């Protein structure tokens, strides 16, 4: 019984560690697209670095829920808030506000 519990706890810690990491401090040099019309490739790259381990590289989900069509339910500012503050079982992420905005702008277009 203890062995199963320890295995479950260890597995949970691995999942949380995978979802919580990824802030390399780099922004690719630009602070542009806070209002949207910038390079969506930056948002996708940031998503892959910070979110894909839990939400899937193709937005299909995994440890976290699928994000396909997330823009139908949330606008970019709501997504930024979720990234920075967490929601439900998703913990707050250590992502700079500009990067969170890039990710959110990209997600609402998917």
Biopython code that builds the backbone (N, CA, C, O; Angstrom):
import numpy as np
from Bio.PDB.StructureBuilder import StructureBuilder

atoms = [
    (1, "UNK", "N", (0.826, -1.192, 0.000)),
    (1, "UNK", "CA", (0.000, 0.000, 0.000)),
    (1, "UNK", "C", (0.871, 1.257, 0.000)),
    (1, "UNK", "O", (0.621, 2.192, -0.761)),
    (2, "UNK", "N", (1.908, 1.272, 0.870)),
    (2, "UNK", "CA", (2.798, 2.427, 0.929)),
    (2, "UNK", "C", (3.552, 2.602, -0.387)),
    (2, "UNK", "O", (3.813, 3.726, -0.817)),
    (3, "UNK", "N", (3.896, 1.496, -1.013)),
    (3, "UNK", "CA", (4.632, 1.558, -2.267)),
    (3, "UNK", "C", (3.785, 2.216, -3.356)),
    (3, "UNK", "O", (4.293, 3.020, -4.138)),
    (4, "UNK", "N", (2.497, 1.877, -3.407)),
    (4, "UNK", "CA", (1.602, 2.486, -4.396)),
    (4, "UNK", "C", (1.435, 3.977, -4.125)),
    (4, "UNK", "O", (1.431, 4.783, -5.056)),
    (5, "UNK", "N", (1.299, 4.342, -2.866)),
    (5, "UNK", "CA", (1.138, 5.745, -2.502)),
    (5, "UNK", "C", (2.384, 6.545, -2.878)),
    (5, "UNK", "O", (2.280, 7.631, -3.447)),
    (6, "UNK", "N", (3.553, 6.008, -2.559)),
    (6, "UNK", "CA", (4.794, 6.697, -2.907)),
    (6, "UNK", "C", (4.951, 6.829, -4.416)),
    (6, "UNK", "O", (5.419, 7.858, -4.904)),
    (7, "UNK", "N", (4.569, 5.805, -5.150)),
    (7, "UNK", "CA", (4.639, 5.859, -6.604)),
    (7, "UNK", "C", (3.705, 6.932, -7.144)),
    (7, "UNK", "O", (4.082, 7.679, -8.047)),
    (8, "UNK", "N", (2.500, 7.020, -6.606)),
    (8, "UNK", "CA", (1.535, 8.031, -7.047)),
    (8, "UNK", "C", (2.031, 9.438, -6.721)),
    (8, "UNK", "O", (1.909, 10.345, -7.545)),
    (9, "UNK", "N", (2.582, 9.623, -5.538)),
    (9, "UNK", "CA", (3.099, 10.939, -5.151)),
    (9, "UNK", "C", (4.269, 11.330, -6.045)),
    (9, "UNK", "O", (4.335, 12.463, -6.522)),
    (10, "UNK", "N", (5.174, 10.416, -6.269)),
    (10, "UNK", "CA", (6.328, 10.693, -7.124)),
    (10, "UNK", "C", (5.881, 11.033, -8.540)),
    (10, "UNK", "O", (6.403, 11.968, -9.146)),
    (11, "UNK", "N", (4.925, 10.286, -9.069)),
    (11, "UNK", "CA", (4.399, 10.558, -10.412)),
    (11, "UNK", "C", (3.755, 11.929, -10.492)),
    (11, "UNK", "O", (3.943, 12.653, -11.469)),
    (12, "UNK", "N", (3.002, 12.285, -9.474)),
    (12, "UNK", "CA", (2.374, 13.606, -9.437)),
    (12, "UNK", "C", (3.402, 14.725, -9.401)),
    (12, "UNK", "O", (3.235, 15.759, -10.048)),
    (13, "UNK", "N", (4.463, 14.506, -8.641)),
    (13, "UNK", "CA", (5.519, 15.514, -8.572)),
    (13, "UNK", "C", (6.197, 15.684, -9.925)),
    (13, "UNK", "O", (6.538, 16.804, -10.307)),
    (14, "UNK", "N", (6.395, 14.604, -10.647)),
    (14, "UNK", "CA", (6.998, 14.692, -11.974)),
    (14, "UNK", "C", (6.122, 15.497, -12.925)),
    (14, "UNK", "O", (6.623, 16.326, -13.686)),
    (15, "UNK", "N", (4.816, 15.254, -12.881)),
    (15, "UNK", "CA", (3.891, 15.983, -13.748)),
    (15, "UNK", "C", (3.928, 17.471, -13.425)),
    (15, "UNK", "O", (4.002, 18.299, -14.334)),
    (16, "UNK", "N", (3.877, 17.821, -12.144)),
    (16, "UNK", "CA", (3.922, 19.229, -11.756)),
    (16, "UNK", "C", (5.246, 19.880, -12.140)),
    (16, "UNK", "O", (5.269, 21.033, -12.571)),
    (17, "UNK", "N", (6.334, 19.158, -11.990)),
    (17, "UNK", "CA", (7.633, 19.708, -12.364)),
    (17, "UNK", "C", (7.705, 19.961, -13.864)),
    (17, "UNK", "O", (8.269, 20.967, -14.295)),
    (18, "UNK", "N", (7.145, 19.066, -14.654)),
    (18, "UNK", "CA", (7.162, 19.236, -16.106)),
    (18, "UNK", "C", (6.322, 20.425, -16.536)),
    (18, "UNK", "O", (6.683, 21.121, -17.485)),
    (19, "UNK", "N", (5.219, 20.672, -15.864)),
    (19, "UNK", "CA", (4.340, 21.788, -16.225)),
    (19, "UNK", "C", (4.850, 23.116, -15.703)),
    (19, "UNK", "O", (4.526, 24.156, -16.275)),
    (20, "UNK", "N", (5.626, 23.121, -14.652)),
    (20, "UNK", "CA", (6.032, 24.360, -14.016)),
    (20, "UNK", "C", (7.303, 24.969, -14.558)),
    (20, "UNK", "O", (7.545, 26.150, -14.310)),
    (21, "UNK", "N", (8.113, 24.253, -15.267)),
    (21, "UNK", "CA", (9.392, 24.770, -15.715)),
    (21, "UNK", "C", (9.313, 25.418, -17.076)),
    (21, "UNK", "O", (8.248, 25.486, -17.690)),
    (22, "UNK", "N", (10.455, 25.895, -17.540)),
    (22, "UNK", "CA", (10.524, 26.357, -18.902)),
    (22, "UNK", "C", (10.821, 27.829, -19.085)),
    (22, "UNK", "O", (10.959, 28.261, -20.229)),
    (23, "UNK", "N", (10.929, 28.636, -18.028)),
    (23, "UNK", "CA", (11.216, 30.044, -18.224)),
    (23, "UNK", "C", (12.712, 30.215, -18.351)),
    (23, "UNK", "O", (13.436, 30.174, -17.356)),
    (24, "UNK", "N", (13.182, 30.406, -19.582)),
    (24, "UNK", "CA", (14.605, 30.563, -19.794)),
    (24, "UNK", "C", (15.030, 32.024, -19.742)),
    (24, "UNK", "O", (16.204, 32.331, -19.947)),
    (25, "UNK", "N", (14.086, 32.935, -19.469)),
    (25, "UNK", "CA", (14.415, 34.340, -19.344)),
    (25, "UNK", "C", (14.589, 35.046, -20.667)),
    (25, "UNK", "O", (14.616, 36.276, -20.697)),
    (26, "UNK", "N", (14.710, 34.322, -21.759)),
    (26, "UNK", "CA", (14.882, 34.934, -23.067)),
    (26, "UNK", "C", (13.555, 35.313, -23.678)),
    (26, "UNK", "O", (12.543, 34.642, -23.477)),
    (27, "UNK", "N", (13.573, 36.402, -24.431)),
    (27, "UNK", "CA", (12.347, 36.837, -25.083)),
    (27, "UNK", "C", (12.569, 36.955, -26.573)),
    (27, "UNK", "O", (11.718, 37.495, -27.280)),
    (28, "UNK", "N", (13.684, 36.468, -27.064)),
    (28, "UNK", "CA", (13.939, 36.558, -28.481)),
    (28, "UNK", "C", (14.269, 37.975, -28.922)),
    (28, "UNK", "O", (14.350, 38.240, -30.122)),
    (29, "UNK", "N", (14.460, 38.897, -27.973)),
    (29, "UNK", "CA", (14.870, 40.232, -28.306)),
    (29, "UNK", "C", (13.752, 41.231, -28.488)),
    (29, "UNK", "O", (14.019, 42.430, -28.400)),
    (30, "UNK", "N", (12.512, 40.824, -28.736)),
    (30, "UNK", "CA", (11.463, 41.788, -29.036)),
    (30, "UNK", "C", (10.389, 41.830, -27.986)),
    (30, "UNK", "O", (9.992, 40.799, -27.444)),
    (31, "UNK", "N", (9.913, 43.037, -27.697)),
    (31, "UNK", "CA", (8.788, 43.217, -26.784)),
    (31, "UNK", "C", (7.587, 43.688, -27.573)),
    (31, "UNK", "O", (6.674, 44.281, -26.999)),
    (32, "UNK", "N", (7.558, 43.444, -28.859)),
    (32, "UNK", "CA", (6.539, 44.002, -29.711)),
    (32, "UNK", "C", (5.169, 43.485, -29.408)),
    (32, "UNK", "O", (4.543, 44.104, -28.548)),
    (33, "UNK", "N", (4.666, 42.571, -29.907)),
    (33, "UNK", "CA", (3.310, 42.075, -30.041)),
    (33, "UNK", "C", (2.450, 41.981, -28.793)),
    (33, "UNK", "O", (1.694, 41.018, -28.663)),
    (34, "UNK", "N", (2.526, 42.928, -27.870)),
    (34, "UNK", "CA", (1.627, 42.883, -26.721)),
    (34, "UNK", "C", (0.191, 43.173, -27.131)),
    (34, "UNK", "O", (-0.739, 42.811, -26.411)),
    (35, "UNK", "N", (-0.002, 43.812, -28.261)),
    (35, "UNK", "CA", (-1.357, 44.125, -28.691)),
    (35, "UNK", "C", (-1.874, 43.161, -29.739)),
    (35, "UNK", "O", (-2.985, 43.338, -30.238)),
    (36, "UNK", "N", (-1.119, 42.170, -30.078)),
    (36, "UNK", "CA", (-1.656, 41.215, -31.028)),
    (36, "UNK", "C", (-0.906, 41.169, -32.320)),
    (36, "UNK", "O", (-0.259, 40.143, -32.529)),
    (37, "UNK", "N", (-0.888, 42.085, -33.191)),
    (37, "UNK", "CA", (-0.491, 41.945, -34.572)),
    (37, "UNK", "C", (0.943, 41.555, -34.825)),
    (37, "UNK", "O", (1.452, 41.851, -35.907)),
    (38, "UNK", "N", (1.627, 40.914, -33.906)),
    (38, "UNK", "CA", (3.022, 40.568, -34.091)),
    (38, "UNK", "C", (3.222, 39.191, -34.673)),
    (38, "UNK", "O", (2.332, 38.629, -35.310)),
    (39, "UNK", "N", (4.395, 38.664, -34.448)),
    (39, "UNK", "CA", (4.816, 37.381, -34.984)),
    (39, "UNK", "C", (4.200, 36.244, -34.182)),
    (39, "UNK", "O", (4.567, 36.019, -33.029)),
    (40, "UNK", "N", (3.263, 35.529, -34.795)),
    (40, "UNK", "CA", (2.612, 34.431, -34.083)),
    (40, "UNK", "C", (3.547, 33.246, -33.904)),
    (40, "UNK", "O", (3.275, 32.371, -33.082)),
    (41, "UNK", "N", (4.648, 33.196, -34.659)),
    (41, "UNK", "CA", (5.625, 32.138, -34.471)),
    (41, "UNK", "C", (6.253, 32.206, -33.088)),
    (41, "UNK", "O", (6.583, 31.175, -32.503)),
    (42, "UNK", "N", (6.419, 33.416, -32.564)),
    (42, "UNK", "CA", (6.954, 33.598, -31.210)),
    (42, "UNK", "C", (6.009, 32.977, -30.189)),
    (42, "UNK", "O", (6.457, 32.284, -29.276)),
    (43, "UNK", "N", (4.711, 33.214, -30.332)),
    (43, "UNK", "CA", (3.730, 32.644, -29.409)),
    (43, "UNK", "C", (3.739, 31.132, -29.447)),
    (43, "UNK", "O", (3.653, 30.475, -28.410)),
    (44, "UNK", "N", (3.843, 30.580, -30.646)),
    (44, "UNK", "CA", (3.871, 29.122, -30.772)),
    (44, "UNK", "C", (5.139, 28.547, -30.147)),
    (44, "UNK", "O", (5.098, 27.522, -29.467)),
    (45, "UNK", "N", (6.257, 29.212, -30.384)),
    (45, "UNK", "CA", (7.522, 28.749, -29.799)),
    (45, "UNK", "C", (7.463, 28.792, -28.270)),
    (45, "UNK", "O", (7.897, 27.854, -27.601)),
    (46, "UNK", "N", (6.928, 29.880, -27.726)),
    (46, "UNK", "CA", (6.795, 29.997, -26.272)),
    (46, "UNK", "C", (5.834, 28.951, -25.720)),
    (46, "UNK", "O", (6.063, 28.404, -24.642)),
    (47, "UNK", "N", (4.752, 28.670, -26.458)),
    (47, "UNK", "CA", (3.817, 27.620, -26.048)),
    (47, "UNK", "C", (4.550, 26.281, -25.968)),
    (47, "UNK", "O", (4.406, 25.549, -24.989)),
    (48, "UNK", "N", (5.331, 25.965, -26.994)),
    (48, "UNK", "CA", (6.050, 24.687, -27.016)),
    (48, "UNK", "C", (7.025, 24.590, -25.843)),
    (48, "UNK", "O", (7.189, 23.516, -25.265)),
    (49, "UNK", "N", (7.669, 25.694, -25.488)),
    (49, "UNK", "CA", (8.643, 25.697, -24.395)),
    (49, "UNK", "C", (7.988, 25.610, -23.018)),
    (49, "UNK", "O", (8.541, 24.992, -22.109)),
    (50, "UNK", "N", (6.817, 26.222, -22.859)),
    (50, "UNK", "CA", (6.240, 26.390, -21.528)),
    (50, "UNK", "C", (4.975, 25.593, -21.259)),
    (50, "UNK", "O", (4.650, 25.342, -20.099)),
    (51, "UNK", "N", (4.256, 25.192, -22.287)),
    (51, "UNK", "CA", (2.911, 24.641, -22.089)),
    (51, "UNK", "C", (2.714, 23.237, -22.657)),
    (51, "UNK", "O", (1.903, 22.460, -22.152)),
    (52, "UNK", "N", (3.463, 22.921, -23.711)),
    (52, "UNK", "CA", (3.213, 21.684, -24.447)),
    (52, "UNK", "C", (3.421, 20.428, -23.608)),
    (52, "UNK", "O", (2.802, 19.399, -23.882)),
    (53, "UNK", "N", (4.275, 20.490, -22.596)),
    (53, "UNK", "CA", (4.520, 19.289, -21.796)),
    (53, "UNK", "C", (3.258, 18.823, -21.083)),
    (53, "UNK", "O", (3.115, 17.630, -20.819)),
    (54, "UNK", "N", (2.344, 19.726, -20.768)),
    (54, "UNK", "CA", (1.088, 19.352, -20.107)),
    (54, "UNK", "C", (-0.108, 19.380, -21.056)),
    (54, "UNK", "O", (-1.010, 18.550, -20.942)),
    (55, "UNK", "N", (-0.121, 20.329, -21.990)),
    (55, "UNK", "CA", (-1.294, 20.513, -22.848)),
    (55, "UNK", "C", (-1.120, 19.910, -24.235)),
    (55, "UNK", "O", (-2.034, 19.989, -25.057)),
    (56, "UNK", "N", (0.025, 19.313, -24.511)),
    (56, "UNK", "CA", (0.265, 18.654, -25.782)),
    (56, "UNK", "C", (0.815, 19.603, -26.830)),
    (56, "UNK", "O", (0.387, 20.753, -26.929)),
    (57, "UNK", "N", (1.757, 19.119, -27.602)),
    (57, "UNK", "CA", (2.354, 19.925, -28.659)),
    (57, "UNK", "C", (1.367, 20.329, -29.728)),
    (57, "UNK", "O", (1.568, 21.325, -30.423)),
    (58, "UNK", "N", (0.293, 19.554, -29.866)),
    (58, "UNK", "CA", (-0.744, 19.854, -30.861)),
    (58, "UNK", "C", (-2.038, 20.335, -30.206)),
    (58, "UNK", "O", (-3.097, 20.295, -30.832)),
    (59, "UNK", "N", (-1.962, 20.787, -28.956)),
    (59, "UNK", "CA", (-3.098, 21.315, -28.178)),
    (59, "UNK", "C", (-4.117, 20.253, -27.793)),
    (59, "UNK", "O", (-5.201, 20.586, -27.314)),
    (60, "UNK", "N", (-3.788, 18.978, -27.994)),
    (60, "UNK", "CA", (-4.762, 17.905, -27.766)),
    (60, "UNK", "C", (-4.877, 17.484, -26.305)),
    (60, "UNK", "O", (-5.729, 16.662, -25.968)),
    (61, "UNK", "N", (-4.044, 18.028, -25.445)),
    (61, "UNK", "CA", (-4.121, 17.702, -24.028)),
    (61, "UNK", "C", (-3.152, 16.615, -23.632)),
    (61, "UNK", "O", (-2.454, 16.043, -24.469)),
    (62, "UNK", "N", (-3.121, 16.344, -22.367)),
    (62, "UNK", "CA", (-2.236, 15.351, -21.772)),
    (62, "UNK", "C", (-2.497, 15.383, -20.287)),
    (62, "UNK", "O", (-3.591, 15.045, -19.836)),
    (63, "UNK", "N", (-1.488, 15.792, -19.514)),
    (63, "UNK", "CA", (-1.694, 15.974, -18.074)),
    (63, "UNK", "C", (-2.654, 17.136, -17.824)),
    (63, "UNK", "O", (-3.394, 17.138, -16.841)),
    (64, "UNK", "N", (-2.636, 18.121, -18.721)),
    (64, "UNK", "CA", (-3.572, 19.244, -18.665)),
    (64, "UNK", "C", (-4.628, 19.079, -19.743)),
    (64, "UNK", "O", (-4.499, 18.212, -20.606)),
    (65, "UNK", "N", (-5.674, 19.901, -19.706)),
    (65, "UNK", "CA", (-6.752, 19.767, -20.690)),
    (65, "UNK", "C", (-6.325, 20.185, -22.091)),
    (65, "UNK", "O", (-5.343, 20.908, -22.263)),
    (66, "UNK", "N", (-7.068, 19.724, -23.084)),
    (66, "UNK", "CA", (-6.855, 20.137, -24.465)),
    (66, "UNK", "C", (-7.136, 21.632, -24.585)),
    (66, "UNK", "O", (-8.026, 22.161, -23.920)),
    (67, "UNK", "N", (-6.377, 22.299, -25.431)),
    (67, "UNK", "CA", (-6.562, 23.734, -25.629)),
    (67, "UNK", "C", (-7.041, 24.061, -27.041)),
    (67, "UNK", "O", (-7.035, 25.224, -27.446)),
    (68, "UNK", "N", (-7.453, 23.047, -27.785)),
    (68, "UNK", "CA", (-8.003, 23.287, -29.119)),
    (68, "UNK", "C", (-9.254, 24.150, -28.984)),
    (68, "UNK", "O", (-10.161, 23.806, -28.226)),
    (69, "UNK", "N", (-9.312, 25.247, -29.698)),
    (69, "UNK", "CA", (-10.479, 26.123, -29.648)),
    (69, "UNK", "C", (-10.631, 26.895, -28.358)),
    (69, "UNK", "O", (-11.725, 27.374, -28.062)),
    (70, "UNK", "N", (-9.567, 27.034, -27.576)),
    (70, "UNK", "CA", (-9.660, 27.732, -26.292)),
    (70, "UNK", "C", (-10.083, 29.188, -26.482)),
    (70, "UNK", "O", (-10.672, 29.784, -25.581)),
    (71, "UNK", "N", (-9.786, 29.763, -27.651)),
    (71, "UNK", "CA", (-10.185, 31.132, -27.942)),
    (71, "UNK", "C", (-11.688, 31.312, -28.053)),
    (71, "UNK", "O", (-12.180, 32.439, -27.998)),
    (72, "UNK", "N", (-12.432, 30.212, -28.210)),
    (72, "UNK", "CA", (-13.894, 30.288, -28.237)),
    (72, "UNK", "C", (-14.464, 30.503, -26.839)),
    (72, "UNK", "O", (-15.579, 31.003, -26.690)),
    (73, "UNK", "N", (-13.699, 30.126, -25.816)),
    (73, "UNK", "CA", (-14.166, 30.232, -24.430)),
    (73, "UNK", "C", (-13.524, 31.375, -23.658)),
    (73, "UNK", "O", (-14.137, 31.925, -22.743)),
    (74, "UNK", "N", (-12.299, 31.737, -24.016)),
    (74, "UNK", "CA", (-11.553, 32.759, -23.284)),
    (74, "UNK", "C", (-10.933, 33.745, -24.264)),
    (74, "UNK", "O", (-10.529, 33.367, -25.363)),
    (75, "UNK", "N", (-10.860, 35.026, -23.857)),
    (75, "UNK", "CA", (-10.113, 35.983, -24.668)),
    (75, "UNK", "C", (-8.663, 35.995, -24.178)),
    (75, "UNK", "O", (-8.330, 35.355, -23.181)),
    (76, "UNK", "N", (-7.813, 36.727, -24.887)),
    (76, "UNK", "CA", (-6.379, 36.702, -24.585)),
    (76, "UNK", "C", (-6.077, 37.166, -23.162)),
    (76, "UNK", "O", (-5.201, 36.602, -22.505)),
    (77, "UNK", "N", (-6.789, 38.188, -22.674)),
    (77, "UNK", "CA", (-6.498, 38.674, -21.318)),
    (77, "UNK", "C", (-6.858, 37.631, -20.261)),
    (77, "UNK", "O", (-6.181, 37.526, -19.239)),
    (78, "UNK", "N", (-7.918, 36.859, -20.501)),
    (78, "UNK", "CA", (-8.287, 35.793, -19.562)),
    (78, "UNK", "C", (-7.247, 34.678, -19.576)),
    (78, "UNK", "O", (-6.930, 34.106, -18.534)),
    (79, "UNK", "N", (-6.721, 34.372, -20.755)),
    (79, "UNK", "CA", (-5.691, 33.332, -20.860)),
    (79, "UNK", "C", (-4.416, 33.782, -20.148)),
    (79, "UNK", "O", (-3.783, 32.987, -19.453)),
    (80, "UNK", "N", (-4.036, 35.049, -20.315)),
    (80, "UNK", "CA", (-2.866, 35.581, -19.602)),
    (80, "UNK", "C", (-3.065, 35.431, -18.097)),
    (80, "UNK", "O", (-2.147, 35.024, -17.385)),
    (81, "UNK", "N", (-4.261, 35.760, -17.612)),
    (81, "UNK", "CA", (-4.555, 35.640, -16.180)),
    (81, "UNK", "C", (-4.420, 34.192, -15.711)),
    (81, "UNK", "O", (-3.877, 33.938, -14.636)),
    (82, "UNK", "N", (-4.904, 33.254, -16.504)),
    (82, "UNK", "CA", (-4.802, 31.834, -16.141)),
    (82, "UNK", "C", (-3.338, 31.399, -16.112)),
    (82, "UNK", "O", (-2.924, 30.676, -15.206)),
    (83, "UNK", "N", (-2.549, 31.836, -17.102)),
    (83, "UNK", "CA", (-1.129, 31.482, -17.133)),
    (83, "UNK", "C", (-0.424, 32.014, -15.887)),
    (83, "UNK", "O", (0.345, 31.295, -15.249)),
    (84, "UNK", "N", (-0.685, 33.263, -15.545)),
    (84, "UNK", "CA", (0.040, 33.898, -14.446)),
    (84, "UNK", "C", (-0.464, 33.499, -13.066)),
    (84, "UNK", "O", (0.319, 33.460, -12.117)),
    (85, "UNK", "N", (-1.753, 33.204, -12.935)),
    (85, "UNK", "CA", (-2.331, 32.936, -11.615)),
    (85, "UNK", "C", (-2.818, 31.508, -11.420)),
    (85, "UNK", "O", (-3.157, 31.119, -10.302)),
    (86, "UNK", "N", (-2.859, 30.724, -12.489)),
    (86, "UNK", "CA", (-3.362, 29.366, -12.400)),
    (86, "UNK", "C", (-4.878, 29.333, -12.370)),
    (86, "UNK", "O", (-5.533, 30.361, -12.201)),
    (87, "UNK", "N", (-5.425, 28.138, -12.536)),
    (87, "UNK", "CA", (-6.873, 27.945, -12.472)),
    (87, "UNK", "C", (-7.124, 26.460, -12.246)),
    (87, "UNK", "O", (-6.518, 25.617, -12.907)),
    (88, "UNK", "N", (-8.007, 26.145, -11.322)),
    (88, "UNK", "CA", (-8.290, 24.744, -11.025)),
    (88, "UNK", "C", (-7.024, 24.045, -10.566)),
    (88, "UNK", "O", (-6.362, 24.503, -9.634)),
    (89, "UNK", "N", (-6.685, 22.942, -11.210)),
    (89, "UNK", "CA", (-5.492, 22.193, -10.815)),
    (89, "UNK", "C", (-4.221, 22.706, -11.485)),
    (89, "UNK", "O", (-3.131, 22.215, -11.191)),
    (90, "UNK", "N", (-4.343, 23.692, -12.385)),
    (90, "UNK", "CA", (-3.155, 24.254, -13.027)),
    (90, "UNK", "C", (-2.524, 25.295, -12.108)),
    (90, "UNK", "O", (-3.183, 26.258, -11.716)),
    (91, "UNK", "N", (-1.253, 25.106, -11.763)),
    (91, "UNK", "CA", (-0.588, 26.107, -10.922)),
    (91, "UNK", "C", (-0.192, 27.335, -11.742)),
    (91, "UNK", "O", (-0.105, 27.269, -12.968)),
    (92, "UNK", "N", (0.043, 28.443, -11.064)),
    (92, "UNK", "CA", (0.562, 29.642, -11.722)),
    (92, "UNK", "C", (1.900, 29.303, -12.370)),
    (92, "UNK", "O", (2.694, 28.539, -11.821)),
    (93, "UNK", "N", (2.137, 29.880, -13.538)),
    (93, "UNK", "CA", (3.365, 29.596, -14.268)),
    (93, "UNK", "C", (4.342, 30.755, -14.131)),
    (93, "UNK", "O", (3.932, 31.911, -14.023)),
    (94, "UNK", "N", (5.613, 30.449, -14.134)),
    (94, "UNK", "CA", (6.669, 31.449, -14.040)),
    (94, "UNK", "C", (7.028, 31.909, -15.452)),
    (94, "UNK", "O", (8.093, 31.586, -15.978)),
    (95, "UNK", "N", (6.112, 32.671, -16.052)),
    (95, "UNK", "CA", (6.284, 33.171, -17.411)),
    (95, "UNK", "C", (6.135, 34.687, -17.357)),
    (95, "UNK", "O", (5.190, 35.198, -16.756)),
    (96, "UNK", "N", (7.060, 35.403, -17.978)),
    (96, "UNK", "CA", (6.976, 36.857, -17.998)),
    (96, "UNK", "C", (5.682, 37.296, -18.675)),
    (96, "UNK", "O", (5.162, 36.598, -19.545)),
    (97, "UNK", "N", (5.164, 38.464, -18.271)),
    (97, "UNK", "CA", (3.875, 38.930, -18.784)),
    (97, "UNK", "C", (3.879, 39.070, -20.307)),
    (97, "UNK", "O", (2.901, 38.702, -20.959)),
    (98, "UNK", "N", (4.949, 39.589, -20.875)),
    (98, "UNK", "CA", (5.029, 39.724, -22.332)),
    (98, "UNK", "C", (4.970, 38.376, -23.027)),
    (98, "UNK", "O", (4.320, 38.236, -24.063)),
    (99, "UNK", "N", (5.648, 37.379, -22.461)),
    (99, "UNK", "CA", (5.623, 36.036, -23.031)),
    (99, "UNK", "C", (4.244, 35.407, -22.870)),
    (99, "UNK", "O", (3.751, 34.739, -23.779)),
    (100, "UNK", "N", (3.625, 35.622, -21.715)),
    (100, "UNK", "CA", (2.269, 35.102, -21.500)),
    (100, "UNK", "C", (1.304, 35.712, -22.508)),
    (100, "UNK", "O", (0.407, 35.028, -23.001)),
    (101, "UNK", "N", (1.483, 36.998, -22.821)),
    (101, "UNK", "CA", (0.626, 37.661, -23.808)),
    (101, "UNK", "C", (0.838, 37.060, -25.191)),
    (101, "UNK", "O", (-0.126, 36.843, -25.926)),
    (102, "UNK", "N", (2.092, 36.788, -25.553)),
    (102, "UNK", "CA", (2.397, 36.154, -26.846)),
    (102, "UNK", "C", (1.709, 34.794, -26.950)),
    (102, "UNK", "O", (1.100, 34.474, -27.971)),
    (103, "UNK", "N", (1.812, 34.000, -25.890)),
    (103, "UNK", "CA", (1.177, 32.678, -25.873)),
    (103, "UNK", "C", (-0.329, 32.829, -26.013)),
    (103, "UNK", "O", (-0.954, 32.126, -26.807)),
    (104, "UNK", "N", (-0.915, 33.743, -25.246)),
    (104, "UNK", "CA", (-2.368, 33.938, -25.270)),
    (104, "UNK", "C", (-2.839, 34.402, -26.642)),
    (104, "UNK", "O", (-3.844, 33.905, -27.151)),
    (105, "UNK", "N", (-2.123, 35.351, -27.247)),
    (105, "UNK", "CA", (-2.501, 35.834, -28.579)),
    (105, "UNK", "C", (-2.470, 34.699, -29.595)),
    (105, "UNK", "O", (-3.333, 34.617, -30.469)),
    (106, "UNK", "N", (-1.478, 33.831, -29.478)),
    (106, "UNK", "CA", (-1.382, 32.694, -30.392)),
    (106, "UNK", "C", (-2.511, 31.695, -30.135)),
    (106, "UNK", "O", (-3.124, 31.193, -31.077)),
    (107, "UNK", "N", (-2.785, 31.408, -28.856)),
    (107, "UNK", "CA", (-3.822, 30.424, -28.520)),
    (107, "UNK", "C", (-5.209, 30.835, -29.005)),
    (107, "UNK", "O", (-5.969, 29.984, -29.468)),
    (108, "UNK", "N", (-5.557, 32.120, -28.909)),
    (108, "UNK", "CA", (-6.906, 32.525, -29.332)),
    (108, "UNK", "C", (-7.097, 32.372, -30.834)),
    (108, "UNK", "O", (-8.231, 32.338, -31.311)),
    (109, "UNK", "N", (-6.005, 32.281, -31.584)),
    (109, "UNK", "CA", (-6.090, 32.095, -33.034)),
    (109, "UNK", "C", (-6.163, 30.627, -33.434)),
    (109, "UNK", "O", (-6.382, 30.321, -34.606)),
    (110, "UNK", "N", (-5.986, 29.727, -32.494)),
    (110, "UNK", "CA", (-5.948, 28.293, -32.816)),
    (110, "UNK", "C", (-7.329, 27.678, -32.810)),
    (110, "UNK", "O", (-7.474, 26.482, -33.061)),
]
sb = StructureBuilder()
sb.init_structure("model")
sb.init_model(0)
sb.init_chain("A")
sb.init_seg("    ")
for serial, (resi, resn, name, xyz) in enumerate(atoms, 1):
    if name == "N":
        sb.init_residue(resn, " ", resi, " ")
    sb.init_atom(name, np.array(xyz, "f"), 0.0, 1.0, " ", f" {name:<3s}", serial, name[0])
structure = sb.get_structure()
